[in-house]
């Protein structure tokens, strides 16, 4: 990446997707992304996330909750990877036993963290995005 005043470069070109059935987490993560100047969309379950990709959405990073109705984060992540989606998928969960975390990661995650995320964590995840 060439030099510039921001370590995140031109973040306005980065797109994110927040997939979570908890309205408080959606609002919290939305506020963090907005404060960083990141464009984002919301989905309340994994099926909505998969449908967005099927309709041609171009998303760089997905923040995927593990436990959701309709289609959970593991199922959605497996489906997205089976579709050839190469976006960074970050698992977020309030339940992070080692076994559950490993199962979620093996579904195709790039990273997995306890929720809620922090602005510092989101910034560090965004730094690796090529856009």
C-alpha positions as CSV (number, residue, x, y, z in Angstrom):
1,X,0.0,0.0,0.0
2,X,1.4,3.4,-0.9
3,X,1.9,6.1,1.7
4,X,-0.9,8.3,3.0
5,X,-2.0,10.0,6.2
6,X,-4.4,7.1,7.1
7,X,-3.2,3.6,7.9
8,X,-6.5,2.4,6.6
9,X,-6.1,4.1,3.2
10,X,-9.3,4.9,1.3
11,X,-11.8,3.1,3.6
12,X,-14.8,4.5,1.7
13,X,-14.1,1.9,-0.9
14,X,-14.4,-1.0,1.7
15,X,-17.8,-2.6,2.1
16,X,-18.8,-4.6,5.1
17,X,-21.7,-6.9,6.1
18,X,-23.0,-7.3,9.7
19,X,-24.9,-10.5,10.1
20,X,-26.4,-10.8,13.6
21,X,-29.9,-11.4,14.9
22,X,-29.3,-9.2,18.0
23,X,-30.4,-5.6,17.3
24,X,-28.1,-4.2,20.0
25,X,-25.0,-5.8,18.4
26,X,-26.1,-4.7,15.0
27,X,-26.4,-1.2,16.2
28,X,-23.1,-1.2,18.1
29,X,-21.1,-2.7,15.2
30,X,-22.9,-0.4,12.7
31,X,-21.9,2.7,14.8
32,X,-18.2,1.5,14.9
33,X,-18.1,0.9,11.1
34,X,-19.8,4.3,10.5
35,X,-17.3,6.0,12.7
36,X,-14.5,4.6,10.6
37,X,-16.2,5.7,7.3
38,X,-17.0,2.1,6.2
39,X,-20.0,1.4,4.0
40,X,-22.0,-1.5,5.4
41,X,-25.2,-3.6,5.0
42,X,-27.1,-5.5,7.6
43,X,-28.6,-9.0,7.7
44,X,-30.4,-10.6,10.6
45,X,-29.6,-14.2,9.7
46,X,-27.2,-16.3,7.6
47,X,-29.8,-16.8,4.8
48,X,-30.1,-13.1,4.2
49,X,-26.3,-12.9,4.0
50,X,-26.2,-15.8,1.4
51,X,-29.0,-14.2,-0.5
52,X,-27.1,-10.8,-0.7
53,X,-24.1,-12.6,-2.3
54,X,-26.4,-14.5,-4.6
55,X,-27.9,-11.2,-5.8
56,X,-24.4,-9.9,-6.7
57,X,-23.3,-8.0,-3.6
58,X,-19.6,-7.0,-3.5
59,X,-18.6,-7.2,0.1
60,X,-15.0,-7.1,1.4
61,X,-15.5,-8.2,5.0
62,X,-18.4,-10.0,6.8
63,X,-19.0,-10.0,10.5
64,X,-20.9,-13.2,11.1
65,X,-22.7,-14.1,14.3
66,X,-22.6,-17.9,15.2
67,X,-26.1,-18.4,16.6
68,X,-29.0,-17.1,14.6
69,X,-32.4,-18.4,13.5
70,X,-33.2,-19.5,9.9
71,X,-29.5,-20.2,9.1
72,X,-26.7,-19.9,11.7
73,X,-23.3,-18.5,11.1
74,X,-21.6,-21.9,10.5
75,X,-24.1,-23.0,7.9
76,X,-23.9,-19.5,6.2
77,X,-20.1,-19.5,6.2
78,X,-20.0,-23.0,4.7
79,X,-22.5,-22.0,2.0
80,X,-20.6,-18.8,1.1
81,X,-17.3,-20.7,0.8
82,X,-19.0,-23.4,-1.3
83,X,-20.2,-20.5,-3.6
84,X,-16.6,-19.4,-4.0
85,X,-16.9,-16.3,-1.8
86,X,-13.4,-15.0,-0.9
87,X,-14.4,-12.1,1.3
88,X,-12.9,-12.1,4.8
89,X,-15.4,-13.7,7.1
90,X,-15.0,-12.8,10.8
91,X,-17.0,-15.0,13.2
92,X,-18.4,-13.2,16.2
93,X,-20.0,-15.0,19.1
94,X,-21.0,-14.6,22.7
95,X,-20.3,-18.3,23.1
96,X,-16.7,-19.1,22.6
97,X,-15.8,-22.5,24.1
98,X,-12.7,-23.8,22.4
99,X,-14.7,-26.6,20.7
100,X,-17.4,-24.3,19.3
101,X,-14.8,-21.8,18.2
102,X,-12.9,-24.5,16.3
103,X,-16.0,-25.8,14.7
104,X,-17.0,-22.2,13.6
105,X,-13.4,-21.6,12.2
106,X,-13.4,-24.9,10.4
107,X,-16.6,-23.8,8.6
108,X,-14.4,-21.3,6.6
109,X,-13.8,-18.3,8.9
110,X,-10.7,-16.2,8.6
111,X,-10.9,-15.0,12.2
112,X,-13.2,-15.6,15.2
113,X,-13.7,-13.2,18.2
114,X,-16.0,-12.8,21.2
115,X,-18.6,-10.1,20.7
116,X,-18.9,-7.2,20.8
117,X,-16.0,-6.3,18.7
118,X,-14.0,-3.1,19.4
119,X,-13.1,-0.3,17.1
120,X,-9.4,-1.3,17.5
121,X,-10.2,-4.9,16.5
122,X,-12.2,-3.7,13.5
123,X,-9.4,-1.4,12.4
124,X,-6.8,-4.2,12.6
125,X,-9.1,-6.4,10.5
126,X,-9.6,-3.7,7.9
127,X,-5.9,-3.1,7.5
128,X,-5.4,-6.3,5.6
129,X,-8.1,-5.7,3.0
130,X,-7.1,-5.2,-0.6
131,X,-9.7,-3.2,-2.5
